[in-house]
Amino acid sequence: RMGRSVVELFYDVVSPYSWLGFEVLCRYQHVWNIDLRFRPAFLAGVMQATGNKPPAMLPKRGEYMMKDIKRMAKYYQVPLQTSKDDFQRIISISSLKAMRFITAVGMTQPQYLEPLSREFWISFWSQHEDISQTEKILDIARQAGLSSELAQKLLEMTSSPAVKDRLKETTEEAIKYGAFGMPAIVVRVNGEPQLFFGSDRVELLGSIIGEKWLGPVPS
């Protein structure tokens, strides 16, 4: 058996596949010998830097993706609900403020990172809400168990250079690893970083670090 592997998950809450990958890795963090690290990043920044475009820009691909997300959500047992205006929402709602808020939490209250990220996905992908609105962000923070006082303080932090820079640096780090979309999952094998793109690569990741895949919901 190999030593403990550090698995870095670069994600953005606007990405549905990031949610699937996030939930599977959260389940496996107690099953596999891994140290899971959440790396909130900005998907639009990655897309822009790499010249990538949202899958929806290609109608046939967008059509397929909607069916695929539905099937994956069922298989992965994640309460993701697709709706007809999803692509419009992804294009028109910026996740920048949300990802800065999540970054601020990661910097100061990391114990809330997992529940908070999950609440953002639920809001955007299960309830189809506008996560760029300040009131909604505060609402989501409360749902994740943060006090109103703490949520307000974190919201103020989102406009600070420290938080803005951290999100930018994390995004640039993902790009340096070779990311062109999300989720981007990085694990070091013999000291060399290996990048896995997408939620359906966790099985492959396991085999590379010598761990057994027990399906999307390991008991």
Summary of the structure (lengths in Angstrom):
residues: 219
radius of gyration: 16.7
end to end distance: 21.2
largest distance: 47.9
contacts: 684
relative contact order: 0.20
helix: 57%
strand: 12%
